[in-house]
Amino acid sequence: MKAALPLDPPGLPDAWRGRFVSRIFLLLTGVMLSCLATLAGAQSALPTGDERILAAREALRTGDRDTLDQLAASKSPHVLERYVDYWRLHNVLARTEAPDAAEIEAFLARYAGSVVAERLRAAWLRRLADDEQWLAFIGAWGGLEAPDDGMRCLHWLARLHIGDSGGLDEAAREWRTLDAREEACETVIGMLADQGRLGSEALWARFREQMAPSRVRGAEATLGWLPAAQMPDPARLKALLKDPDRYLSRLHPGFERDRAERELALAAIGRLARSDPKLAYMRFVRIADRFPPKDRAYGYVLLGWRGAQAHLPQAIDWFRAAGRHAAMNEEQRAWQVRAALRFGKWKAVRAAILEMGPAQRARPVWVYWLARAEQALGHRDAATALFARIPVEPDFYSMLAQEALGHGFAPPAPAAPIPAEAMARAQRDPDLRRALALFRLDLYTEGVREWNWRLRHADSAFRLAAARVALKHEVYDRAINTAEFVSRDGEYELRFITPYRELIEPQAKAQGLDLSWVYGLMRQESRFVHRAASSAGAQGLMQVMPRTGQWVARKIGLNGYRRSQLAEPETNVLLGTSYMRIVLDDLADQPVLASAGYNAGPSRAKRWRDDHPLEGAIYVETIPFDETRHYVKQVMENAVVYAAMMEKRPQSLKARLGVIDPD
């Protein structure tokens, strides 16, 4: 420890002592004045306006507590002022020391009903749970408007801690739907299992649900909830995950007598079938007779499902071997239809759709294919009735159904004017203005939250007016999404906008591309947010991947290209449309294949073709990637709408889909 400065050191002559003390006093005074001046300068140097908001957001990101405290202390009249306080309190809740509950509650009361209050309350509840302040948790719970699974599970645990077991009763009814990746939900489900309230059959069913799509961590947790006597050896699960083929070749003699061993064998069949359905089938048929009938049927369902995704004709037989009454989830039933559809087995298509549950069977996709099956089987009246049941919307199967009834997609009528009163309300609405300020500062996540929160209970007129406001401020995705929420068959001028046309149209012409297809793809890729960036790294209006951008830039001779240019609309559109042209040339000039190739890669789009001509709609419906299948449908239906609006004449989706030639 440093010694204190001696203000009156001994051994000095009396004549010097007073002078020394005076000099020390003056020196300290100067230091104090300098510190005060520095502090005052620091206060006056704090950013103001938009810069202050951005500085606070950056301080939250970096955990800069002092800067957040200073910025929150220097109040200013800004539309986003509440965010500075919100970010500071969010930082406070992340600290180790106990937060000031009164300060938190004051903020929640001051901004009650706002999105920042909702999010701060959720953070406050998590902190109270971490600190095991269960009574305070219960007291703060009532103001949370939209709890997610994790928060609901924390609430059940809080109730249990204060002696209310009713929360566990609710959890017992809902546990199958909970997200077990949430730590609190895993705890709740584990408690239910310890109390014997789940049952082995339910747990094994959950294990199957998780292993089928390879949610391994959740499956491991589920096995941990089984009674000790039924729990499989963790080493066995590890072995099947590492090499399912080897695992199946080394099954224990008499494995069929043990429930856990049977389940692991079926899990291995399903895992192997993901990569090699034919090999999985060879392994399964050697042991199929050793399973009880229901388990044997499930094994064939797994083979049929994965075989259908691999476009194997054997998938139809494997589903048939499972039997009419085999237990299947909705995805597996959908692939039973697709397996038959791929090979034109219309009786099997019809039978598989009729085996679906009522809710699944009523969806437009399956109503359409049931109608097509009836049509192929010569039941013309039944087919017409089914086509007519599909709602008239700018939707993939609605368009196809209307064409089957003789109607192309006609140019939509202009929307009715939005009432002036609704426009005035939207333009002066403080919440929308706050969202627009966030968008202006590129705080896009916060802007979307603010926007959506404001509109969650709004009437249709206000929402349409809000969409107009978003369009005026070039927040294109909010304009589209907001109008789409109001109407699925109207408001086309808001839902199918054409921004950046001065950039896009010349590039489309230069590449010889259909402008409506380019807009249809871009609308699906980014909703015209030029700063859009995906988790995979795709960027900009056309969501160009960095490696793709670099490759295309070299291909077209774009000198001096830099990765940062992907964020520039001009360069992004140039690279994106050039890539569309390259992919289209590589895929027989077929927009359906090129759309699939743009999303999943040209090699996959080629691989998904067949050795015989395939109707475009069947090609699309049997794309094995859920994301790409949905993407291609959206791009093609978008293109039809844009073409109808641009060309002012009816359009045919079926013609655009065409016939996909053999590989």
C-alpha positions, 0 to 999 in steps of 0.5 A, a space after each residue: 500500500 502506498 504511503 500518504 503524502 506528508 502535508 507537514 513533513 518533519 525536519 523542515 525549517 519554520 520558514 519553509 514549512 508554510 511555503 511547502 504547505 501552500 504549494 501543496 495546497 495549490 498543487 492539489 487544487 489544480 489537480 482537482 480543477 483539472 479533474 472537474 474540467 475533464 469530467 465536464 468535458 467528458 459529459 459535454 463530449 457525450 454523443 447526442 441525437 442518433 449517435 447517442 442511440 447507436 453508442 448505447 446499442 454498441 455499449 450494450 453489445 460490448 458490455 460497456 457498463 460505464 458508457 451505458 450509465 453515462 448515456 442513460 444519465 444524459 437524457 435527451 428528447 429522442 423518439 428512441 430514448 426509452 431504448 437507452 434506459 432499456 439497454 442499460 437495465 438489460 445490462 444491469 440484469 446481466 451483472 453479478 450484483 443484485 439489481 434494484 427491483 424498484 428501478 426495474 419495476 418503475 421502467 415496466 410501469 412507465 412503458 407498460 404494454 410496450 415491446 421493451 417492457 415485454 422483453 425487459 420483463 422476460 429478462 427480469 423473470 429469468 434473473 429472478 429465477 436464477 436468483 431463486 426469488 420465486 415469490 418475486 417471480 410469481 409477482 412479476 409474471 402477470 405482466 408478461 403477454 407472450 411467454 415462450 416455452 422456456 418462460 412457461 416452464 420457469 413459471 411452472 417451476 416457480 409455482 412448484 417452489 411456492 407449494 403450488 403443484 398445479 403447474 406440473 399438472 399443466 406441464 404433464 398435459 403439454 410436455 410433448 409439445 415443449 421445447 426440451 432444448 430449453 433448460 427449464 423445460 428439460 428440468 420440468 420434463 425430468 421431474 414429471 418422469 421422476 414422478 412416473 407421470 409420463 409413461 415409458 410408451 410416451 417416452 419411447 414415442 418421443 424418442 422416435 419423434 426426435 431420432 427420425 429428424 436426427 435431433 440427437 441431443 433431445 433424444 439422449 435427454 428423453 432416454 435419460 427420463 426412462 426408468 433405470 431398468 429400461 434405460 439403454 446403455 449410453 455406449 450403445 446409442 453412441 455406437 449407432 450414432 457413429 456407424 449405424 451400419 456397423 451397429 446393425 451388423 453387430 446386434 446382440 443375439 436375442 435383441 428383440 426380447 429387450 424393448 430398448 434394444 429394439 428401439 435402438 435397432 429401429 433408430 439405426 435403420 432410420 439413421 442409415 436410411 437417411 444416407 443409404 435407403 437400399 442398404 438400410 432395407 437390406 439390413 432390415 429385411 434380415 431382422 424384420 421378422 424378429 420385431 413385433 408387427 407394429 415395430 416392423 411396420 414402423 421400420 418399413 415406414 422409415 424406409 418408405 419415408 427416406 426412400 421417397 426422399 431419395 426418389 426410389 421406386 421401391 419406396 412405394 413397396 416399402 410403404 405398402 409393406 408397412 400396412 394401411 394402418 401403420 402409425 405415421 406422422 404428417 411428414 411421413 404421410 406426405 412422403 407416402 403420397 409423393 412416392 406414388 406421385 413421382 411414378 404416376 401411381 394415381 391409385 396409390 396417391 388417392 389411397 395415401 391421401 385418404 389415409 391422412 387425418 382430416 386437417 392434413 387432408 384438407 390442405 390445398 396441396 393434398 386437395 389438389 393432388 387428390 383431385 388430380 388422382 380422381 381426374 387420372 382415374 376417370 372421376 371427372 365430376 369428383 375432380 372438378 368438385 375438389 378443384 373448386 374447393 381450393 380457395 382462390 388465392 395467389 397460391 401455388 395450388 390455388 393457381 393450378 386448381 383454377 387452371 384446371 377449371 379453365 381460369 388463368 391468373 388474371 391481372 388483379 384489380 386495383 385496391 380500394 383507397 385506404 381511408 384518410 383517417 387510417 392513414 393519419 392514425 398510422 402516420 402519427 402513431 408513436 410506436 410506428 415512428 419509433 420502429 421507423 427510427 430504428 430502421 433508419 439507424 439499421 437497428 433492424 431486429 429491434 425495428 421489426 420487433 417494435 413494428 410487429 408488436 404495435 400491429 399485433 392487435 391492430 385493425 385491418 385499416 390501420 395495418 394497411 395504412 401502416 403498410 403504406 407508411 412502410 412503403 413510403 419509408 422504403 421499409 419494403 419487407 414490413 410493407 409486404 408482410 403487413 399487407 399480406 397479414 391483412 389479405 391473401 387475395 388483395 392489396 397486390 400493389 403493396 404485396 407485390 411491389 417493384 422497388 429498385 426497378 431502375 437497377 433490376 430491369 436493365 440487368 434482367 434485359 442484359 441477361 435475357 431474363 424474365 423480369 417477373 421471374 427475377 422479381 419473384 426470386 428477389 421477393 422470396 430471397 430478401 423481401 427487398 431488404 438490401 442489407 439482408 444477411 442470412 445465418 449462412 452468410 448470403 447477402 443483399 437483395 439477391 442473397 448472394 453467398 460470398 464465394 458465389 459472388 467472388 466466382 461470378 465476379 471472375 466469370 463476368 470480368 468484374 475487376 476490383 471486386 470486393 466482398 463488401 460490395 455484396 451489400 451495394 444494391 447495384 453490385 448485388 443485382 449485377 452478380 445475382 442476375 448474372 448467376 441466374 443466367 449461368 444457372 439457367 444455362 446450366 439447367 436446360 433453360 428451365 426456370 423451375 430447375 434454375 430456381 431450385 438450383 439458385 436455392 440449393 445448388 445446381 447439382 442438386 437440382 439436376 440430381 432431383 430430375 428423373 429418368 423420364 419426363 416429369 411434370 413440373 408440379 410433380 418435380 417441385 412437390 417431390 423436392 426432398 428439401 422442405 426449404 427448397 420445395 417451399 422456396 420454388 413454389 413461392 418464386 414461381 407463384 410470385 413470378 405469375 403474379 408479377 407477370 400478370 401485373 406487368 403484362 396486364 393479361 392472364 398468366 399460366 403457372 402450369 406453362 411456367 412449370 413445364 415438363 422437366 426433361 430426364 437427366 
